């Protein structure tokens, strides 16, 4: 169960590891989610996938599309659709700013994490992102490999002292 009170930790339910590989994240935004009761129960069991999800505009509001939250077994006939669009809860000014960035600058909104806040609210961390080219991905891999090799070499030098 999520911790309560101030200073508690957020309990992560799902992480989109692919997002940082495919996109350059320029800004991170926290948004609430409008969920059905059976969806919250399923999330509290730690079962969700956001690897193929994205956020976009529909009817002047922002929605989370293609996020998979499996059915909750005890909900019976009151269950939810597993991949239905879910409304994102943000302030109007924030919605307009994000819609403008997506339309004018060619950026996209990618969910990075799905978690419960310390107060127990379901939240999603969105990334305002720009797609990486193949060259960018190769450069990132090369830099990561060099950092790993450098750390290994430095660690080896310390043992010899």
Phi, psi and omega in degrees: 000149181291146178287154181242165178089173181286148177080004178285166179269151174274143183259109184283132180259316182215144179233138177260088182290333182292333186299316182288340176280319184271340186228154169264114183277118182262335180205146178246135183229137176261131180227148174278166179235139174267110187237156172277162182301319181292332177291319179296317179299317180295320178295322180296337174280355177081028183244107176194157177223131179235015184297326182257007185276159174207162178247148180199177183267142173207118178066033178081003179235165178263139182229153175260118183255146171065020173279133184260115172239110185294160180296149177268122188303322184279357184278346179051237185282352180267018182288169182254166171284140187288326184241031181288154175293140181238130184289135176267136183258107180222164175288150183305315181298321179294319178299313181296320179296316181291320177299320178296318180295321180291318183285314186276318188263000179068032180263175179222157178257117184241130175287132181259319180215148171240125188207171172255131178289168178302335179276355177096009179273140176284128182228158173232135175264117180261148175245126172278110195232157174240134182295140177273146172275171179300322179297316180300320180295319179295319180296319179296319179295318179297315179297318180296317178296321179295317179299317179297315180296319179297316178298319179296316179295317179295321179295321178294325179292325181292326181291329182288344182288000000 
